Amino acid sequence: MKLSVFTLLALLAAAPAHATEADVSVCFTPAQKCEPLIVQAIDEAKSSISVQAYVFSSFPIIHALEHAEQRGVEVLVILDKVNDREYSAATLLQAFNIPVWIDYEPKIAHNKVIVIDDYLTIGGSFNYTFGAENRNAENVTFIRSKAIADEYLANWNSRLKASRVFGEK
């Protein structure tokens, strides 16, 4: 009994002080198709979408962001420097009037996060690529919580400060 109480106390002590309740759902490739769920969430966005991505080549997600921007949703994207090239997702997004920044500061900006309407946070190991959807074992987590979204947006803003506009040297 002492061991279980000690373990419980250790777990409680390790829990963040700002823990909050959230509605969470998950998706796992290759058994499930996660990309359509991400596209659906983007399609339901009303006001804002903030993206951080490492590798980004999923045309369905890129076009969902384009359509969101056309609906008047503010879409903002920070990408890793591997995307800083011609004929990349950055090029397409910029052509769709979506502001794109490149995060140059860390060795790798390995984030895979989309925050929608300051409430829904989509994350996990899932790179926004064909391979993630069709060949890899990946996971996507959908977290519905204003408090969690706020934390991710604070991180997004900190990464924005370390980034530069795509196409500027």
Backbone bond lengths (Angstrom), bond angles and torsions (degrees), N, CA, C in turn:
res aa  C-N    CA-C-N  psi(-1)  N-CA   C-N-CA  omega(-1)  CA-C   N-CA-C  phi
1 M - - - 1.447 - - 1.522 110.89 -
2 K 1.346 118.07 -38.70 1.458 120.67 179.91 1.524 111.29 -62.06
3 L 1.305 117.47 -38.31 1.462 121.29 -179.62 1.519 110.64 -64.29
4 S 1.318 118.69 -43.40 1.462 120.76 -178.58 1.533 111.12 -68.57
5 V 1.320 118.61 -38.00 1.464 121.29 176.63 1.525 109.48 -65.85
6 F 1.324 116.67 -43.50 1.459 120.71 178.46 1.530 110.46 -61.33
7 T 1.317 116.06 -44.85 1.467 120.17 179.27 1.524 110.72 -61.78
8 L 1.322 117.32 -43.47 1.455 121.66 178.81 1.530 110.54 -61.93
9 L 1.310 117.32 -44.61 1.470 120.50 178.62 1.524 111.38 -63.39
10 A 1.314 117.04 -39.73 1.464 120.70 178.30 1.523 110.64 -64.08
11 L 1.316 117.22 -42.07 1.459 120.69 178.35 1.523 111.26 -65.05
12 L 1.312 117.44 -42.10 1.458 120.56 178.22 1.528 111.38 -64.64
13 A 1.306 116.60 -38.75 1.468 120.39 178.92 1.517 110.87 -66.85
14 A 1.320 117.21 -32.69 1.463 121.27 -178.76 1.522 112.37 -80.33
15 A 1.324 118.31 -17.79 1.458 121.62 -178.64 1.517 109.51 -68.30
16 P 1.316 117.61 140.95 1.461 120.06 178.51 1.529 111.04 -61.96
17 A 1.308 115.59 143.83 1.461 120.86 -179.77 1.523 111.13 -66.71
18 H 1.318 117.26 -22.71 1.456 121.86 -176.85 1.537 112.29 -98.62
19 A 1.319 117.46 20.97 1.464 120.65 -179.84 1.529 109.76 -56.07
20 T 1.313 115.07 144.36 1.453 120.44 -176.85 1.521 109.57 -140.92
21 E 1.304 115.28 159.39 1.455 119.20 175.28 1.518 108.95 -77.38
22 A 1.326 115.36 146.99 1.449 120.35 179.60 1.521 109.07 -151.63
23 D 1.308 115.22 151.48 1.462 121.62 172.04 1.530 105.86 -91.98
24 V 1.321 116.88 119.23 1.458 121.77 -174.07 1.516 110.05 -122.81
25 S 1.332 115.82 135.49 1.460 121.12 170.93 1.522 107.64 -134.27
26 V 1.327 115.71 158.12 1.460 120.63 -175.38 1.524 110.65 -133.23
27 C 1.325 114.28 161.08 1.454 122.27 176.59 1.524 107.21 -144.34
28 F 1.343 116.74 141.29 1.465 121.74 -177.55 1.523 110.36 -129.37
29 T 1.343 115.62 125.74 1.463 119.64 171.95 1.519 107.54 -94.66
30 P 1.296 120.30 155.89 1.460 127.28 3.71 1.529 114.02 -87.08
31 A 1.321 118.74 -3.74 1.466 120.65 -176.79 1.528 112.15 -64.12
32 Q 1.330 116.52 -34.93 1.458 121.08 -179.42 1.518 109.39 -116.59
33 K 1.304 116.05 160.38 1.456 122.22 174.01 1.529 107.68 -98.83
34 C 1.326 116.33 110.63 1.462 121.62 -175.57 1.524 112.48 -94.98
35 E 1.312 116.82 -32.03 1.468 120.54 -177.28 1.537 112.25 -55.21
36 P 1.335 119.60 -44.22 1.471 118.54 177.95 1.533 113.43 -61.92
37 L 1.312 117.62 -30.84 1.462 120.52 177.21 1.529 111.03 -68.81
38 I 1.331 116.02 -38.40 1.470 120.54 176.36 1.524 109.59 -65.72
39 V 1.328 116.80 -45.62 1.471 121.18 178.99 1.528 110.16 -60.47
40 Q 1.321 117.80 -43.13 1.462 121.20 178.90 1.529 111.17 -60.23
41 A 1.324 116.68 -42.97 1.466 120.25 179.13 1.527 110.51 -62.92
42 I 1.328 117.06 -41.71 1.468 121.19 177.08 1.530 109.81 -63.61
43 D 1.327 116.26 -43.10 1.471 120.44 -179.56 1.527 112.20 -62.76
44 E 1.320 117.79 -25.41 1.469 121.80 -179.71 1.529 112.95 -90.50
45 A 1.333 117.64 -3.55 1.464 121.04 -179.47 1.526 110.37 -60.99
46 K 1.331 114.54 140.61 1.469 120.65 -178.73 1.532 113.03 -107.51
47 S 1.344 117.00 -36.61 1.462 117.71 -172.10 1.525 114.94 -131.04
48 S 1.338 118.46 -38.42 1.469 118.02 -173.44 1.524 111.90 -151.94
49 I 1.328 113.92 147.91 1.461 122.29 173.82 1.519 107.29 -139.68
50 S 1.324 116.53 122.95 1.464 122.48 176.74 1.518 107.45 -117.92
51 V 1.338 115.92 124.24 1.463 121.81 -174.23 1.519 109.84 -117.88
52 Q 1.327 115.81 139.86 1.459 123.26 166.39 1.519 105.45 -127.19
53 A 1.339 116.55 129.30 1.462 118.52 -177.76 1.516 110.76 -145.59
54 Y 1.309 113.64 147.00 1.465 121.12 174.56 1.527 108.60 -87.12
55 V 1.303 117.62 -77.76 1.463 121.90 175.56 1.519 106.62 -100.82
56 F 1.324 116.74 134.22 1.458 119.77 -173.73 1.523 108.98 -143.65
57 S 1.317 115.62 104.91 1.468 119.42 179.43 1.522 112.73 -142.66
58 S 1.325 117.97 11.48 1.460 121.87 -179.03 1.521 110.53 -75.79
59 F 1.332 116.38 108.79 1.465 119.96 179.29 1.529 112.33 -62.26
60 P 1.330 120.19 -39.65 1.471 117.90 177.52 1.539 112.76 -60.04
61 I 1.315 117.85 -40.18 1.465 120.27 179.36 1.520 110.26 -72.29
62 I 1.323 117.35 -42.28 1.473 120.72 177.69 1.526 110.09 -58.27
63 H 1.328 117.25 -45.87 1.467 119.97 -178.68 1.524 112.01 -70.99
64 A 1.326 117.83 -31.67 1.472 119.70 174.24 1.531 109.82 -63.41
65 L 1.333 117.17 -40.04 1.470 120.35 176.66 1.526 110.60 -65.12
66 E 1.326 116.35 -40.51 1.470 120.50 176.72 1.525 110.00 -58.54
67 H 1.330 117.56 -48.30 1.463 120.85 -178.93 1.524 111.37 -64.68
68 A 1.312 117.49 -36.09 1.469 120.60 176.33 1.519 110.14 -62.29
69 E 1.314 116.68 -45.60 1.469 120.55 178.73 1.532 109.99 -60.49
70 Q 1.317 117.26 -40.85 1.469 121.38 179.07 1.524 111.97 -65.44
71 R 1.346 117.56 -27.92 1.471 122.10 177.08 1.528 111.87 -79.61
72 G 1.318 117.04 -5.11 1.454 120.32 -179.52 1.517 114.70 97.14
73 V 1.334 116.90 7.94 1.458 120.99 175.56 1.533 108.25 -76.80
74 E 1.327 116.89 135.10 1.458 120.10 175.77 1.532 108.10 -75.67
75 V 1.336 115.77 116.64 1.458 121.74 -179.87 1.519 107.84 -115.14
76 L 1.339 116.90 125.04 1.459 123.65 -179.20 1.518 108.13 -130.31
77 V 1.340 117.51 137.14 1.459 120.72 -172.96 1.523 110.66 -134.11
78 I 1.328 115.81 132.19 1.462 123.04 170.90 1.526 107.08 -116.31
79 L 1.332 116.15 126.12 1.460 121.69 -178.64 1.522 111.07 -121.23
80 D 1.316 115.63 155.70 1.457 121.49 172.58 1.525 109.62 -68.18
81 K 1.304 115.97 158.69 1.464 121.85 -177.91 1.525 114.36 -62.68
82 V 1.339 119.41 -16.37 1.472 119.54 175.56 1.525 111.04 -62.99
83 N 1.325 116.80 -17.79 1.462 121.93 179.06 1.520 112.77 -91.35
84 D 1.321 117.72 -1.37 1.462 121.66 -177.35 1.526 110.08 -84.10
85 R 1.319 113.97 74.12 1.466 120.22 179.84 1.518 108.00 -157.64
86 E 1.308 114.08 162.41 1.450 120.10 176.85 1.528 109.27 -68.27
87 Y 1.307 116.61 150.13 1.470 122.75 178.82 1.527 112.37 60.63
88 S 1.309 115.74 46.31 1.462 121.95 177.98 1.530 108.32 -121.63
89 A 1.314 115.52 177.75 1.466 119.75 174.25 1.526 110.22 -57.65
90 A 1.321 116.68 -37.21 1.462 120.31 179.20 1.525 110.53 -59.57
91 T 1.315 117.02 -43.02 1.464 121.66 178.85 1.525 110.72 -61.77
92 L 1.331 116.22 -46.69 1.473 120.44 179.89 1.524 111.43 -63.23
93 L 1.318 116.46 -48.86 1.457 119.95 -178.74 1.520 111.23 -59.85
94 Q 1.319 116.83 -43.66 1.460 120.63 179.07 1.533 110.55 -62.89
95 A 1.332 116.91 -38.22 1.469 120.93 177.25 1.525 111.51 -63.85
96 F 1.338 116.74 -25.08 1.465 121.95 178.41 1.531 111.65 -91.22
97 N 1.341 116.64 16.10 1.473 122.91 179.02 1.525 113.26 65.71
98 I 1.317 115.93 28.12 1.461 120.97 176.41 1.524 107.93 -101.03
99 P 1.334 117.85 121.95 1.465 119.68 178.50 1.528 111.28 -63.47
100 V 1.329 115.01 133.24 1.461 121.49 -179.00 1.519 108.52 -128.62
101 W 1.316 115.37 133.39 1.454 122.36 173.90 1.521 108.29 -119.23
102 I 1.333 115.09 153.22 1.467 121.32 176.17 1.521 107.90 -112.35
103 D 1.330 115.49 126.33 1.466 121.98 179.55 1.526 108.12 -88.34
104 Y 1.330 115.73 104.57 1.468 121.81 -176.38 1.516 113.44 -96.47
105 E 1.310 118.38 -16.38 1.453 120.55 -168.67 1.527 114.30 -65.60
106 P 1.335 119.61 -52.31 1.473 117.54 -179.02 1.525 110.51 -81.09
107 K 1.318 115.27 164.96 1.466 119.01 175.51 1.518 109.40 -56.44
108 I 1.339 117.07 -48.26 1.462 122.06 176.61 1.524 108.13 -135.02
109 A 1.324 117.12 129.63 1.460 121.92 171.37 1.533 105.72 -92.25
110 H 1.310 116.16 87.24 1.463 123.62 -166.94 1.526 113.21 -91.49
111 N 1.326 117.10 18.48 1.459 120.70 -179.96 1.522 111.37 -70.46
112 K 1.314 114.23 148.81 1.462 122.54 173.52 1.517 105.36 -139.38
113 V 1.321 115.69 80.66 1.459 120.61 -171.32 1.528 109.57 -138.22
114 I 1.324 114.95 137.69 1.460 121.77 171.35 1.528 106.27 -130.37
115 V 1.331 116.25 125.81 1.468 120.92 175.45 1.528 107.31 -111.95
116 I 1.320 115.37 124.42 1.464 121.52 -175.85 1.519 109.78 -116.17
117 D 1.329 114.82 127.48 1.476 122.77 175.36 1.522 112.86 53.24
118 D 1.332 117.30 33.79 1.463 122.72 176.92 1.527 112.55 55.30
119 Y 1.343 116.83 26.26 1.463 120.20 -176.04 1.528 113.51 -140.79
120 L 1.323 117.15 -44.21 1.464 121.30 -177.48 1.524 109.16 -99.82
121 T 1.338 115.82 123.10 1.459 121.51 175.81 1.520 107.96 -111.68
122 I 1.334 115.31 125.66 1.458 121.64 177.70 1.520 106.53 -111.07
123 G 1.327 116.98 123.93 1.462 120.83 -178.73 1.509 110.93 -146.58
124 G 1.306 115.89 -165.56 1.455 121.87 -179.96 1.510 111.17 121.86
125 S 1.309 116.07 -166.14 1.466 120.70 -178.06 1.518 112.71 -83.91
126 F 1.316 117.41 -10.70 1.463 124.44 -171.81 1.522 111.47 -64.99
127 N 1.345 116.40 108.17 1.461 120.58 168.02 1.517 106.92 -74.81
128 Y 1.305 117.31 149.51 1.455 121.15 -176.65 1.533 108.69 -84.65
129 T 1.348 114.78 72.79 1.464 122.46 -175.00 1.527 110.84 -139.65
130 F 1.316 115.69 163.64 1.465 122.55 174.10 1.523 110.26 -60.80
131 G 1.326 116.71 -43.08 1.457 121.22 -178.67 1.518 112.94 -61.60
132 A 1.330 116.81 -39.87 1.468 120.12 179.10 1.522 110.59 -62.46
133 E 1.309 116.26 -37.57 1.467 120.45 -178.08 1.527 112.37 -79.22
134 N 1.335 117.60 -34.11 1.458 120.24 -167.66 1.526 116.32 -115.37
135 R 1.327 117.88 -18.78 1.465 118.62 -174.63 1.517 114.56 -125.85
136 N 1.306 117.46 -26.99 1.466 120.63 -171.65 1.521 111.79 -96.60
137 A 1.310 114.84 161.80 1.464 121.73 167.16 1.523 105.77 -92.86
138 E 1.320 116.23 106.07 1.467 122.75 -174.80 1.526 108.91 -130.05
139 N 1.323 115.47 168.43 1.463 120.10 175.49 1.510 110.61 -136.49
140 V 1.326 114.54 149.25 1.463 122.54 175.59 1.525 106.78 -129.82
141 T 1.320 115.53 133.43 1.454 121.77 177.82 1.527 108.77 -116.71
142 F 1.306 116.67 130.31 1.461 123.04 177.24 1.527 106.55 -109.62
143 I 1.326 116.40 115.99 1.465 121.46 -177.23 1.522 108.52 -117.37
144 R 1.315 116.09 117.17 1.459 121.24 178.48 1.522 108.15 -100.83
145 S 1.331 114.93 100.63 1.467 121.65 -178.22 1.521 108.61 -166.57
146 K 1.306 116.69 124.23 1.477 121.30 176.73 1.522 109.87 -61.98
147 A 1.326 117.95 -42.43 1.464 121.18 -177.98 1.525 111.41 -62.93
148 I 1.316 117.87 -43.51 1.466 120.93 179.10 1.525 109.59 -67.67
149 A 1.330 116.89 -44.50 1.473 120.20 178.06 1.527 110.58 -57.64
150 D 1.316 117.28 -41.06 1.470 120.84 179.15 1.526 111.11 -60.14
151 E 1.326 117.01 -40.29 1.471 119.82 178.60 1.523 111.34 -65.56
152 Y 1.317 116.94 -43.09 1.463 120.07 177.92 1.523 111.31 -66.04
153 L 1.327 117.36 -37.68 1.462 119.84 178.13 1.526 111.31 -67.84
154 A 1.318 117.79 -34.84 1.468 120.21 175.24 1.518 109.85 -62.58
155 N 1.335 116.52 -42.29 1.461 119.76 176.27 1.526 110.79 -65.67
156 W 1.327 116.95 -41.74 1.472 121.19 177.58 1.525 109.65 -55.78
157 N 1.321 116.43 -47.34 1.471 120.44 -179.58 1.525 112.06 -64.78
158 S 1.321 117.64 -35.53 1.468 119.31 177.61 1.531 110.32 -67.62
159 R 1.322 117.37 -36.97 1.472 120.62 177.93 1.530 110.52 -71.01
160 L 1.324 116.80 -33.01 1.466 120.29 177.24 1.527 110.32 -60.01
161 K 1.327 116.56 -40.70 1.467 120.67 179.93 1.526 112.28 -63.81
162 A 1.322 116.92 -24.40 1.474 122.04 179.93 1.529 111.57 -95.96
163 S 1.320 117.04 6.02 1.461 121.14 -174.49 1.521 110.52 -112.46
164 R 1.331 114.57 167.33 1.458 119.24 173.58 1.529 109.37 -129.75
165 V 1.307 115.09 157.22 1.458 121.45 -177.95 1.527 109.19 -60.02
166 F 1.325 116.65 134.26 1.450 121.21 177.58 1.529 109.69 -57.42
167 G 1.320 115.56 133.12 1.469 121.52 179.78 1.511 114.03 95.46
168 E 1.338 117.51 -15.78 1.468 120.62 177.06 1.516 109.44 -94.43
169 K 1.286 117.44 140.58 1.481 121.38 178.83 1.499 110.26 -109.39
